[in-house]
Amino acid sequence: MGIGDPTKSFLILKLLTATSRNRVSDIRLPISRPLLHQLVSSLCSTNSSAAQRKRYAAMFTTAFYGFFRIGELAAKNVDSSGDVLQYDDLCFISSNGSISMAKLTIRKFKHNTANKAFEILIARENSVLVCPVQTLIDYCGMRGAASGPLFCESDLRPVTISSFNTELKRCLVFCGLDTSRYKSHSFRIGAATHASEQGFSDSQFAGNPMRLKRTYVQVLCRLMPKTIKAANFDVPDLVQTRAAISGAREFILSKYSSIVQSWAAIHAS
């Protein structure tokens, strides 16, 4: 059939690479959807400004539901406003006379070597405490329609990463959470974890650009120690033992057989 070695696929190679690295593990924890709702609710107690509460509620939910890195939503400094998501990159999609979805077009993101824009669709969730589309609608109603950074101050200066992290830390402290383990990237990790728990297949992630695929690999790599131990490999300190890789390789392929199947389907088409 002309199909090469499936063990050379992106996910398999990254999983094996992760097991061979001798480095300190990433201790950042994912922000789950229930925790996201807690953080948004805590804004009423951590911030006295109604405008800022709407702004950060929209940023928290957009970061989670859009798999965003914080550097794609908030600027490094006030002079780098062109590097973040713009107001003109957002549009709302209506269905049956009401807004059902937000479409965000991201143009600058890590690993975008082809310089191609990518559209992110966020659906309305009326059944949950905090709807990501409604938070954006509420925020934009307060922000106005002036061109510039989507998330900005009243004078259109971009919200900075420093300001975002300061507000996030206040919310984490209020919720009694460890600020050394929950960071801005926890939204993105939590989004990938939630998607995996909801049954998103490996092939669905394979169809997305590197900005999403790499995060999914991070989630799988976090599960690797438990996954390999489940195969009863009697090797001490598996994560840092190269000898475990050859034995784990076969188990990974059987555990994540859908990766191989989707890989074959893509290259056969």
Disulfide bonds with the S-S distance in Angstrom:
none
